[in-house]
Amino acid sequence: MSQNNTYYHPEDLKKFGNIGEFGPDLAKKFFDYYGSVFADGALSAKEKSLIALAVSHVVQCPYCIDAYTTDTLEKGATEEQLWEAIHVGAAIRGGASLVHSVQALNKVKELGI
Amino acid sequence: MKSLLARGSELSSSKEQFRILSEVSERKALPLFAEKLQESGLFPLFPTGVDILQVNVGKLCNQTCKHCHVDAGPDRKEIMSKETMQECLVALASPKISTLDITGGAPEMNPNFRWFVEEASKLGKKIMVRCNLTIVLAGEKYRDLPEFFAKHKVEVVSSLPYFQKRRTDAQRGEGVFDRSVEALKKLNEVGYGVPGSGIVLNLVYNPGGAFLPGGQSTLESDFKRELKENFGVQFNSLFAITNMPISRFLEFLLESGNLDSYLEKIVTSFNPLAAAGVMCRNTLSVGWDGSLYDCDFNQMLDMQLEGEVTKISDFNQASLDKRKIRLEQHCYGCTAGAGSSCGGSLA
């Protein structure tokens, strides 16, 4: 399938700032908030970037994965740190499914003789 | 790996490099660097003076790093003569110049390197050497370099792209990381990087790929912690430098398909504060044959100085101060993000 027939285009990542075209006030509030969230604080900007990378995989946002893979490298993260962050996201996602199996377990026991 | 020149690559020609950068800039509708400077009120760009004399004593090197803007390597034979070094020393005597910054290639491979340092030392100037570290272990004649540097209080500035082996070796060659750590230990042994020693060891970080350097102070903390904990190595400061899209890094960008996005990135990351402090404003760059340039990057792109003085033998401070600095698209590399210079971030 050609890239033109997909919903996601890598070029669109650069247009993120344009989301305020029809609603600048809310977009400004979002970007101000976004900027504050990722600034150095109790967590370093690098730690926040690694969290963002993990979350990007959980929400499966290709733009976010592109942006935060680059960002973590720019902030000096090692490849090991990137992959551990991704696995944290995967573990939570997998765990979130598996913990629901308690419901299935309960139902099995409820239905059984 | 051989140099671009030895491989007969078209990229060894500055004309071809300009053609590629210009072609991408037109295709992606990227503004000219001069236009960006104009928006910031900095065009034409004038020097603030000549504080640093940066002398490239040759392209001969014991390494062939993938990002090298000099296209240096063991196959390059261009070497500054003692006569040209003498001309540099005459210029260096100017009271307005505080610092001699010696670079290469591996500058220590120039047979007159030590004589040059000794003579510059007599002038009482600050001396910096861009040492690639592995040269210290490259043979008997280089083994006492740490002691020699210390004797003349030379500030050692050494590239170490990362505090781990994989990324460093990928950029600078197999085994470079281990040898660099060994050389750092030898420098530490004579006092380099040790608080209170009076001799300074600074490291240079540049990204191991098509991305920009992050915050210099955070990177410095990471490097200090990792090198100390894992290898017992100390240093003073870390300089974060952006990879310039020319020469062998341009080759990497082309081959990896990253050229367009990298150029776009450095253009969209233009920082007027960094632009006001670019190193070409207080540095004069001297080529191995005595030709003058605004910086080491312009030197490698054959962009000789504008104005009457084009050779170090004709050094004239007043005339040089009036020159207009030559600019091209690669200059975005020095003004992206926090900015980049031989001394690290600018803003």
Interface residues (C-beta under 8 A of the other chain):
Chain A: K14 S44 A45 K46 T70 L73 E74 K75 G76 T78 E79
Chain B: Q164 R166 R167 Y205 P207 G209 F211 L212 P213 G214 G215 T218 L219 D222 E264 T268
